[in-house]
Amino acid sequence: MKSFKVGLFLFFSLGVFGQQIPRLVGGMPADERFPAIFLFSEFREGLTDSFCTAAKISRTQFLTAAHCVLETSQTKWYLPENAKPGNHYYYSFGRNLAQPAAIFSLRIKKVHIHPLLQNCLNKGKYFPAQCQEKKLPNPDLAIVTVEPAVGPFFEASPIPIDFTPNQPGDEIILAGYGAQEDGDITPPVLKYGYSKVASPEELEKATQGTSAVQMGFLQFGFYFGSLGPLLDARFPNLGSGDSGGPVMKEHPDRIVGVNSSAVCLDEAPPECEITSNNFFTRIDSKATVPVDRWIKDLIHESRF
């Protein structure tokens, strides 16, 4: 979960690990809303320089993006030693880390990567086009189970998960601790913004001139998306640090997906700050691979 990982997903990834790409552009400060959303990192020192967003989903578990807990080398992706059982993640529920905020630790019991993605990692691959001959999308999902302890994580109420499939036009909420609009990743501020689920036709148009097809994001059996402010200024744009944050619906608040990526135009500069699209990993009951069953089973196991 470190530095240049961000160079993967905003074409690119939205984890804040190194390169400085934008924030949830167009969002608003969450203040005390969404008390189960937090930022986390493998680093205590420099927590606000290298982090992802996550949401508590059970007494001892949180949901985030898989690329937030993985490392990459020139030849492969892998789960690093500091993500192995017995090590720690550091976290904060601070809403605006420009102000002093307490930092706490979570002792890792296990980092769960979906078996389909784990199979790709075993081959040294990550993207669907790299891993599967039929380009079956890889679920960019991780569930981290931690050892019971004390601290704000254990005091927060989990956010329920809604496994009902999303439909084009559904209103959704994007949330995350992403970087500033000018590309500066500090200080992290939890922001949220309203958007709508885009249709496949809208996303195909929104990704023309990008690498989205080659990366597998237009295979809608595993991803859904929304338009970004390049096409519609009303909607927010995911940015560095928003990776792993929950996609939600409200009344009541519940999780319906996970922030994964936004794909820049091929000719855009590396610091690409605003895009025409956002992509989220599906967790619903109609996804190509039954991720919903995997999530339910893990939450059930954590109760014992």
Secondary structure, DSSP 8 states (H G I E B T S, - for coil): --GGGGGTTTTTB-S-SSS-----BT-EE-TTS-TTEEEEES-STTGGGS-EEEEEEETTEEEE-GGGT-EE-SS-EE--GGGSTT-EEEEE--SBTTS----EEEEEEEEEE-HHHHHHHHTT--SHHHH-TT-------EEEEE----SHHHHS----B--S---TT-EEEEEE----TTS---S-B-EEEEEE---HHHHHHHTTTBSHHHHTTT-TTTEEEEE-TTT-TTS-B--TT-TT-EEEETTTTEEEEEEEE---BTTS-TT----SEEEEEE-STTSSS-HHHHHHHHHHHTT-
